[in-house]
């Protein structure tokens, strides 16, 4: 009906002509032909190939005919397809009225991409400013925020200023897709256009959210204070953004302040607001405080939802407080909140981490019995737990079971098993699993290589480990410090002290801090080879990293230097004393 209202005005004074110039209204066959063409284009898949031959004498190129077709068909996408056919096959050149009608219909249907293609295909078409304003809203809903901003500047050229509400819709759309740069560009356009006095609290709320998204939460907070001083109060989503931002900054005094502001402004914090607070506390390892807020929330009459219960249960499991987590588990069920797969996996993971695989298996079986499908998360949780406790054969059995049951393995499941196999000394199987991971098309992570490199160095296969390290480098994966520690210690054990020295210097240049034991292994190896100059270099680097020498190493070095009649500077002896 909306399409018909939109297009009716375009038909009021139209004359419809046949190919010979007669009036369509006097042609009794016109309505019949129009109906037939609409039916054909709606029902036949390749009508473009036959339509001209079916109606050889019909004048398809008359723009008035297209308007009748658009109104009668009442399907914007078919009408757009029909227009493309007309322009390519019939020499049709759509006029302003045809384009206006189709463009408005596409915008009303939310077809922002189709509306954009119409603009691109008809460069001479200039929609009415009001139509372009609706188009901006359509683009925002479709996530095409860059195009929406371009339309604002197109309207500026013709002297048309959209409503503040249109700006707000676009600002929110930019925030939704993470384009804070466009938020500030639009806001600058609002200032230049002189609408600052009309900016409402919704606009300011968007700016506060943009600050928070960019990590400038204190700037957002200052803007909130200015808004409150004017007697305005943004909605809860703005407060939630500030709370989430301050939680990331561990500014919990500010979080408390914002909660009090919300209450004083009769903008009472909802369950989602407290969810942000509790989630932020647990993410920052402030589990005790998160648990306290959760209990306080219940005491004040709030009813936590399943997500909040799961968040707190996970926090308690991370603290190793499985007893408290289990109490919440049953409390949640008693309140009619049925645990989902994620809640089950949180508890299973908690039991695995404390080594209670019996309870973990019970929960796993219970989850399956309740009809939850076994998925990659549940399998990986059990595989990780079994590997953690050295039960690698059972973990490997579960890994193979995933394939039999059609559960797709992911990178985490491969990495968990590779680590477990390495810890169990089964390096051949671990290497085979890494090759399988690569053959399956997965992009390996640092965790795919690190356990293997460590284990290979421990068993004297440092050369193989270094080839894996090169493979990591070729894949643009940056090794962690302990991986290079393992390489250096492995080289020292194999007597390749000079190469170990080279890796130490690389490590320092990459801003990675070696372990104290790495320095000690190098000093021991260099001492055995009487490389006294290199020992002084290693000592200097060691002291710069803040380490101290053990007394036994000091005695050994002094004895070594004296025995070799090496000129051991007095300064070094003084430094030994100062550093140690």
N, C-alpha and C positions, 0 to 999 in steps of 0.2 A: 504493500500500500504506500510505503514511503517513497519508493521509486516512482509510482504512478503520480503522486502529488508533485514530486520534483519535476517530472517531465511534462505534466499537463500544460503548464504555462507556455511551453515551447510550441504547442500545437494550435494555439488559439486562432492565429491569423495566417496559418500556413496554407498555401495552395499546393496541391499534389498533382503532378503532371505525369502522364505516360510518356513513352519515348517520342510519340508524335506531338506532344504538347497539350493534350486534352486534360481536363480536371479529373484527378483521382476520385473525387467524390461522386462524379457522374459515371465512373467506370465500375460497373457492377461486379467485375471480376477481381478488382483490386483487393478487397477484403479476403476473398477466397484464396488468391495467390499469396497474400501476406501470411495467412494461416498456414498454408502449405509449406512456405519457406521456413517459418518458425518451427513447424513440426519436424521438417527435414533436418535443420541444423541442430535440433535438440535430440534427435533419435538416431540419426545415421552417423557412423564413426568417421567416414571419409567423404563427407558431402562436398568438400572443396573441389574435388575432382570432377563432379558431375553437375553441379548446380547451374552453371552457365548453359550447358547443353539442354537441360530440362526446361529452361525459360529463355530461349534465344532472343525473344523480342522484348523482354522486360528491361526497363531502364534502371539497373541497379545503382548507377552513378548519381542519381538524384539525391541530394542530401536530405530532402524531406522524407524520402523513403526510409533512410536509416533511423530517423527520429521515430517514425511509426513502428519500425521493427523493434527498437529499444523499448518503447512503451508496451508493445504487445508481448514481446518475449518475456519481459520482467525478470531477466537473468543477466546480471552485469558481466559475468565472466564469458558467457556465450556471446553477448553483445560485443565485447572487446575482441573476441576471436573473429566474429563476423566483420568487424571494422578492419582488422588486419587483412582479411581476405579481400574486402572491397578495395582497399588501397593498392593491393598488389596485383589484383586480377582485373579490376573494372575501371581503373583510372580514376577512382573516387578520391576526392580531396575534401576531408571533413571541414565543415564550416564551424564558426564559433559556437553556434547553438548546439550542434551535434556534440562537440567536444565538451561544452559546459554540462550538458545532460549526462553524458557518460562519466565524466570526471566526478561529478557530485554523487552519482550512483555508486561508483567504486569506493569513494571515501565513506559514504554511508554504510557500505558493506564491510568496511574495515580492511579493504584490499589495498594497503598502502603501496606494495610493490607494483601492483597492476596500475595504480594511479600514477606512480612515478614513471612507469614505462610509457604511459600515454603522453605524459609531459615530454619525455625524451624523444618520442617518435613524432611529435607535432611541435616543432620548435616555434612556430608562429602562434601557437595557442597560448593565450593569456587568461587564466582563470580569474574570476572575480575575487577581490580581496577577502570577502567573507568565506568563499570556498577554500581559499588557501589557508585561512585560519583553522577551518575544520580539518584540512589536510595536515596541518601541524599536529593537531591532537591525534589524528590517525597514525602519523609517523611515530609519535611518542609511544603509543600503545603497542606498536609493532617493533619497538626497539631501534628504529632507524633514526637515532637522535642526531647524528651528523647532518642528515638531510633536513631534519626539522629545523635545526639552527640556521641552515642555509636559507630556508623559506622565510625566517624572521627578517633576514637582511634583504631578501627579495621584496618583502612588503615595505621595508624601510625606504627603498628606492622610489616607491609609488606614493609615499607619504601616509601609509596606513599603519596604525598602531594597534596591535592585538590587545585583547583584554588581559588583565593581570592574571586571571584564572588560567588563560592559555599559557602564559609564561610559567605558571606554577606546575601545570601538567608536564611541561617539557623539562623543567628542573628536576622533578621527581623521576621522570624517565631517564634522564642523564645519570642520576644517582643510582638507579636500579642496575644500569649496565656498567657502573664504575667509571663514568667519564666526568670526573670532577672538573677537569679542564674546561669542559663545555658549560658546566654550571657557572663558572666565573665569567666565561665569555658572554653568556646570556645575561648575567647580572650587570656586566658592564654595558651591555646594549640597553638594558632597562634604564640605567642611570643616564646614558647619553640621550635616550628618547624622552627623558623628563617625567618618567612614571614613578620616581622614587617616593613621592608623596602618597601614591596609591598602593605602595607595597604593603601587603598584609602579613599577618603572623605566619601564614603558611609559607610565604616566600622566605621569611627569616628562618623558619624551621628547616627549609631546604639548605640554606647557607650553613646553619649549625651542623647539619648532617654531613655536609661537604667537608667542613673543617675536621670533623671526627674521622671521616673516611681517609683523610690525608694525614692523620696522626697529629693534627693541631688541635687537640681537645681543649686546651686552655683558651685558645682563641674562640672556640665554640662556646665555652662557658662564659667568657666575657660578653659575647653577643647575647647570650641568654639573659644575663643580668640587665643589659640595656633594654631588652624587650620587657622584662618584668617591671622595670622602673616606669615604663609607659602604661602599666596596667594590663598588658597583654600576656596571655599564657599559651604556649604551644601545646600540641597534643602529646600524648604519652610516648609516641614513637621518637620524638625529639629527645625527651628525657632519657629514654632507653639507649639512644645512640651515645649520649654523654656518659651514661653509667658504664656502658661497654668500653668506651674509650678510656675512662679513668681506671677501670679494672685492669686494662692492658698496661697502664702506667703504674699500677699498684698504688694509686692515690685513693685509698679507701676512706680517708677523711672527707674527701670531696664527694665520694659516692654517698656517704651518709648525709652530707649537706644537701645533695640533690634530692634524696628521698624525703628529707624534712621540708624542702621547698615544695615538692609535689603535694605533700599532705597539707601544708599551710595554704596552698592555692586551691585546695579542694579538688586536686587532680590526683586522686588516690592511686598509688602504685598498684598495678594489676599483677596477676600471677606471672605474666611474661617479664615484667620489670624485675621482679625478684629472681626469676630464672636467670636473667643476665648477671645479676649480682652473684648468685651462688655459683653459676658456671664460671664466672671470672675468678672467683676465689679459689675454686678447685683447680683451674688451669694454672694459677700462680702458686700452686702447692700450699695454699693456705687452707688446708682441709679442715682443721679444727674450727676456724672461723666460718667456713662455708657450712659445716654441720650445725654450728650454733645459730646462724641465720635461718637455716632450714627449720630447726626446732622452734625458734621464735616466731617464724611465719605460721606454723601450725597453731601455736598458742594464741595467736591473734585472730584465729578463725578462718584462715585461708585454707583452701583445699588443693594441695599440690597435685599436678597431673603426672601422667606416666613418664613424661620426659624429665621432669624435675626429680622424681624418685630415682630414675635410672642414673641421672647425673650424680646424685648424692651417693647412691650405692657404688658407683664406679670410684668416687673419691674415697670412700671407706675401704674399698678393696685395694686401692693403690696404697693406702696407709697400712694395709695388712690387718685391718679390723674386720675380719670376716664375720665375727659374731654379731657386731652391730649392723653390718650389711645384711645379714640373714634376717635380723629382726625387722629391718625396713622392708625386706622382700615379702615377709608374711603380712606385715602391716598394709602394704600396697595391695596384696591379694584380698585381704579382708575388706578393703574399701572398694572392691569391685574393679580394680585396675589390673587387668590381665597382663602379665609380662609378655613382651614380644621377643623376637629372636635376639635383638640387640641387648635387652636386659639379661636374658639367659647367658649370652656370651660374656657379658661383663662379669657375672658371678662365676662362670666356668673359668674364665681367665684368672680371677682372684684366687680360686682354689688351686689352680695349677701353679701359680706363683709361690704359694706357701707349701707346695708339694703334696697337697691333699688330693691326689688323683682319683681316689675312690669317690669322694663327694663330687668332684668334677664330672666323672663318668655318670654318676646318678643323675645329675642335672642335665647332662647331655642327652641321656636316654629319655628323661622326662620331657625334654623339649621336643624330641622326635615323636614321642607318644601323643603329645598334644596336637600333632598334625603340622608342626612347623617343618618346612622342608629343610633338609640338610643342605647347607650352602657353604660357599668358600670361607666365610667368616668363621662359622662353627668348626669346620674341619681344621682351619689354620690355627684356631685357638687351641684345640686339642693337640695338634701336631707340635706346636710351640711348647705346650706344657709337658708333653711326653719327652721331648728333646731336652728340656730344661732339667729333667730328672734322670737323664741318661737312658731312657727307654726308647732308643732310636728305632729298634726293629718294629715296635708297635706303631711308632710315628710313620715309618716307611710303609707299613701295611695300610694305614689310613690314607696315605698319599696315593697309593695305587687304587684304593677303594673309590676315591674321588673320580678317577677316570672311568671305572666300571659303572658308576651310578650317574655318569653324565654331568658331574659337577665340575665346572671349568676351574682349573688351577690358576692362581694369579702369582704375581712376583713375590708377594709376602710368603705364600706357602712354599715356593721354591727356596727362598732365602732362609726360612726357618729350618727347613730340612738340611740344607747345605751346612748351616752352622752346627746343627745337631750331629751330623755325620763327621764333621771335622773334630768336634769335641770328643767323639767316640773313636777317633783315630782311623776312620774309614775314608781315607783321602781319595781312593780310586772311585768309590761310589759318589763322593762329593763332586769330583771333577766331572764325572759322567753326567751328573745332574746339572752342573753349570752348562755343559755343552748342550744338553737337552733344552734347557731354558733358552739358550740362544737360538737353537733350531726351531723352537716354537714361535719365534718372532718377538719375544719379550725384549724390552730395553732394560738391560741389567742396571742395578744400582750399585753404589759403593758397598752395600752390605752383601751383594752377591760375591764379591771378590775378597773382602777383608778376612773372613775366617779361613779361607783356603790359603791365602798368602801367609798368614800367621802360622798355620799348621805345617805348611811346606818348609818354612824357615826352621821350625822346631825339629824337623826330622832330617835336616841337612840338605834339603832340595831348594836352596836359596836361588839358584839359577832359574828354576821353573817358576818360583815365586816372582822373580824380577820380570819374566816374560809376561806373567799375568798383570803385573804392575804397568808394563808398557801397553798392554791391551786396554787397561783402564784409561791410561793417558790418551790413547788413540780415540777412545769413546768420550773424551772430554769429561771424565769422572775424576774429581780431585780426591786423592787418598787422605785419610785421617792421619794424625800424627803417629798413632800407635803402629800403623802399618809400616811406616818408614823406620820406626824403632825396631820392629821385627826384622826388617831387611838388614839393618846395620848390625844387630846382634847376631843374626844368622851368618853374615859375612865374617864377622870376627871369629865365631866358632869354627868356621871352615878355614881360617887362616888368611882370609882376604882383607887384612886390616887396611891396606891402602885404599881399596874400593869402599870400605866402610867409612873411612875418613872423607872420601868424596861425597858420599851420601849424607854425611853429617852436615857438610858445608851447604849442600843443596837444601837440606831441611831448614837450616837457619835462614837461607836466602828466601825460602817460601813462607817465612814467618810462622813456622811450625816449631813448637817447643819439644825438644827431645826429653825422654825420661832420664832420671838420674842414673838408672842402671845402664842406659845406653852409653853415657859418658864413661862410666866405670868399666864397661866391657871394652870400649875403645882404648882407654888408658892401659888396661891390662894387656891387650894385644900389642899395642905400640911399645910397651915396656919390654915385652918378650922379644921384640924385633929390634930393640935398642934405638927406636926412632924418637930420640929425646926432644928434638926440635918440635916435632909434631905433638908430643905430649904437652909442651908449653902452650901450643895453640889451642888444644882441646881444653886444657885447664882454664885458659882465658875465657873461652866460650862458656864453659861450665859455670864459672863464677858470675859471668854476665847474666846467666839465666837464673841466678839466685840460689844455686845449689852449694852445699858444703861437702868437703872431702871427709871420708871416714878416717879415723886416726890410724887405722892399720894401713890405709893407702898412703897417707902422708909419710909414715915411717918407711914404707917400701920405696917410695919415690926418692926420698932424701938419700936413702942407702944406695939406690940405683945411680943417682947423679954423682954421689961421692965416689962410688966404685969405678965409674967410668971417667973420673977426673973431668967431668963436664963442668964448665963454668956456670955454676948455679947462682944467679944474681941474688944478692942480699934482699933485693926488693921482693923476690918471689917468696922468700922465707917469711918476710914481714906480712906479705899478702896472705900466706897460709894462716898465720896467726890471726890476722884481722878477720878473715872470712870464716874461720872456724873457732 
